[in-house]
Amino acid sequence: MPLEHLVERLAAFESQGLPVVSLYLNAQADEHGRHNFHIFVRKELPERARTYEPDTPERESSDADLVRINRYLEQQIRSSTQGNAIFACSGANNFFEVVQLEAPIDDNRLLINDRPHLYPLARLLDQYQTYAVVLADTNAAKIFVFALGQGIKRKELQNVKTKRTQGYLLAG
């Protein structure tokens, strides 16, 4: 799904008054090839969940979000991912949306509110505009479309080869 459509869907999300986790992670590997966002997640998520009273719908939703986010981060991050955006609200029909980006996110951020925090995604859309590259010769063309630092479409076109004969016949 194009990121623009996801942003629109997230903007329309209704949390029913429950907390929505918006987690932005810089997933660029360090000089040892490891991701450094795990320390941030292990510290910040439980700390924020504890701000809600025990045995309340808000706390139960936050605790479930914490488990689901950690499970996701342990199992499903692609090695090419440079940035992650995760949105969760377990108390609202198990809402969970993830975007793995080839473009980096500057800083790790955790925001909890009654709706998803979308500014960093909108900013990425503005910074990494869609563009196309065309490689062509007389017989073929290749069209590549890029967005957010990654190729999103590729199309190849072939021309029908024209048969030509040598020389011209001149009528006298």
C-alpha positions, 0 to 999 in steps of 0.5 A, a space after each residue: 500500500 502506498 504510504 500516502 494511503 496509509 497516512 490517510 487511513 491512520 489519520 481517520 483512525 478512531 481510538 475510542 479514547 484509548 492510548 495509541 502508540 506511535 513509535 518511530 525507530 531509526 533502524 540503521 545498523 551501527 558499525 557492528 551491523 546491529 540495530 540500536 533501537 532495542 535499548 530505547 524500546 526496552 526502556 521507554 515502552 514499559 515506562 510509558 505503560 506504567 503511567 496508566 493505573 493498573 487494571 484499567 482499559 488504558 493500561 491493558 491496551 498499553 501492556 498488550 501493545 508492548 508485547 505485540 511491538 516487542 514480538 514484532 521487532 524481534 521477528 519481522 524486521 528486514 535487514 534492508 530496513 532503515 526506519 520503522 514506524 509502528 502504530 498500535 492500540 490493542 484495545 481498539 480492535 487490535 489495531 496494529 500498523 507497521 511501515 518498514 522504510 528504506 529511508 532513515 528516520 532521524 531519531 527514535 521517538 515514542 508518542 502516546 496520544 488518542 490518535 496516531 502521530 503522523 508528522 514524521 511520516 508526512 515529513 518523510 513523504 515531503 523529503 523523499 518525493 517520487 521520481 522516475 528514471 527511464 533508460 531507453 534505446 531504439 528497441 527497448 525502454 526500462 522505466 524505474 519509479 522510486 519513492 522513499 529511497 526504494 524502487 517501487 515499480 519497474 516496467 520494461 517495454 520492447 519495440 517490434 523490430 523493423 525489418 529494413 532492406 539495404 539501399 533504395 530503389 530509385 524510379 527513373 
